[in-house]
């Protein structure tokens, strides 16, 4: 019987055995690596409702006034929350999401302006106005008390002689009789 040596297993048996081991090792390596290839390259953390509400809490409803986006029940707010969830899932940061909403809808969606100058002005204006109001109220109270003290210091004119009730009644009756 003549043996024909074809392909990988040609020539000597040591080389054929080595090639057979190499093929078997490659097959085992591929079988072990397949589950790892089935996984995503970057593990993604699912976006939770808390993550969405953390961003939505800093924004306001486009329909209602002064209602935070995280508690508003309107359909528009529901769509915005879904959009925030999609943006978070795609890897955007909360600041990037808020900036995108401000670019589309204006500063009213975040409650305070995004411009640093306007933001500082809006945050500082309220306490400054409160302090000015307190100072004006204090000045008015002091002025009122001074005027009251000055009026108390003025001399009260001497009381006119008191008229008794009987004298008063008598004069009243005379006046009434004279008018008839």
C-alpha positions in Angstrom: 0.0 0.0 0.0 1.3 3.3 -1.1 0.6 6.2 1.1 0.1 9.6 -0.6 1.2 12.5 1.6 -0.9 15.5 0.7 -1.4 18.8 2.4 -0.6 19.6 6.0 0.3 16.1 7.0 2.9 15.6 4.4 6.4 14.3 5.1 7.5 13.3 8.5 5.2 12.4 11.4 6.7 14.8 14.0 5.9 17.7 11.8 2.4 16.4 11.1 1.8 15.9 14.9 3.1 19.5 15.5 0.7 20.9 12.9 -2.2 18.9 14.4 -1.5 20.3 17.8 -1.3 23.8 16.4 -4.7 23.4 14.7 -6.2 21.9 17.8 -4.8 24.8 20.0 -6.1 27.4 17.6 -9.5 25.8 17.6 -9.6 25.7 21.4 -8.4 29.3 21.6 -11.2 30.5 19.2 -13.8 28.6 21.1 -12.7 30.2 24.4 -12.5 33.7 22.8 -15.9 33.7 21.2 -17.8 34.5 24.5 -15.5 37.5 25.0 -16.1 38.7 21.5 -19.9 38.6 22.1 -19.5 41.2 24.8 -19.5 44.9 24.1 -16.1 46.5 23.9 -17.1 49.2 26.5 -19.4 48.1 29.3 -22.4 50.4 29.4 -24.1 51.2 32.6 -27.9 51.4 32.1 -29.3 54.8 32.7 -31.6 54.8 35.7 -34.6 57.1 36.5 -32.5 58.6 39.2 -29.8 59.6 36.6 -32.5 61.2 34.4 -34.1 63.0 37.3 -30.8 64.3 38.5 -30.5 66.2 35.3 -34.3 67.0 35.0 -34.3 68.4 38.5 -32.1 71.3 37.2 -34.4 72.1 34.3 -37.9 73.5 34.1 -41.1 72.5 32.2 -41.5 74.2 28.8 -45.3 74.3 29.2 -45.9 75.0 32.9 -44.2 77.9 34.8 -41.8 77.2 37.6 -42.3 73.5 37.7 -39.2 71.3 37.7 -39.0 68.9 34.8 -38.6 65.9 37.0 -42.0 66.3 38.6 -44.1 67.7 35.8 -46.7 65.3 34.4 -47.2 66.8 30.9 -46.4 64.9 27.7 -43.8 67.5 26.7 -41.9 66.9 30.0 -42.1 63.1 29.5 -40.6 63.5 26.0 -37.8 65.7 27.4 -37.0 63.1 30.1 -36.8 60.4 27.4 -34.5 62.6 25.4 -32.3 63.2 28.5 -32.2 59.4 29.0 -31.1 58.8 25.4 -28.5 61.5 25.7 -27.1 60.0 28.9 -27.1 56.6 27.3 -25.1 57.9 24.4 -22.4 59.2 26.8 -23.2 62.9 27.1 -22.6 64.6 30.4 -25.4 66.5 32.3 -23.7 69.9 31.5 -23.6 69.0 27.7 -27.3 68.0 27.8 -28.3 71.2 29.6 -26.3 73.3 27.2 -28.0 71.6 24.2 -31.4 72.3 25.7 -30.5 76.0 26.4 -29.2 76.3 22.8 -32.6 75.0 21.5 -35.1 76.5 23.9 -33.3 79.4 25.7 -32.3 80.2 29.3 -35.8 79.6 30.6 -35.3 75.8 30.7 -32.6 76.0 33.3 -34.0 78.7 35.5 -30.8 80.7 35.8 -28.9 82.1 32.8 -26.0 80.0 31.5 -24.0 83.2 30.7 -21.6 83.7 33.6 -22.2 87.5 33.8 -26.0 87.2 33.7 -25.9 84.3 36.1 -23.9 86.2 38.6 -26.2 89.2 38.2 -29.3 87.1 38.8 -27.8 85.4 41.8 -26.5 88.6 43.4 -29.4 90.9 42.6 -31.9 89.3 45.0 -29.8 89.7 48.2 -28.7 93.2 47.2 -32.4 94.3 46.7 -33.3 92.6 50.1 -30.5 94.5 51.9 -31.6 97.8 50.3 -35.2 97.1 51.3 -34.2 96.4 54.9 -32.1 99.6 55.1 -35.0 101.7 53.7 -37.5 100.2 56.1 -35.1 100.9 59.0 -34.6 104.5 57.9 -38.4 105.0 57.7 -39.0 103.5 61.2 -36.3 105.7 62.7 -37.7 108.8 61.0 -41.2 107.9 62.2 -40.0 107.5 65.8 -38.1 110.8 65.7 -41.2 112.7 64.5 -43.2 111.0 67.2 -40.7 112.1 69.9 -40.8 115.7 68.5 -44.5 115.8 68.7 -44.5 114.5 72.3 -42.1 117.3 73.3 -44.3 120.1 72.1 -46.3 121.7 74.9 -49.9 121.0 75.0 -52.0 124.1 75.4 -53.7 124.5 78.7 -57.0 122.8 78.8 -59.9 125.2 78.4 -62.3 125.4 81.3 -64.4 122.3 81.3 -68.0 122.7 80.7 -70.2 120.6 82.8 -72.7 118.3 81.1 -75.6 120.3 82.5 -74.3 123.5 81.0 -73.8 121.8 77.7 -77.3 120.4 77.7 -78.8 123.7 78.5 -77.0 125.4 75.6 -78.0 122.6 73.3 -81.7 122.9 74.2 -81.5 126.7 73.7 -80.1 126.3 70.3 -82.7 123.8 69.3 -85.6 126.0 70.6 -84.2 129.0 68.7 -84.2 127.1 65.4 -87.9 126.1 65.6 
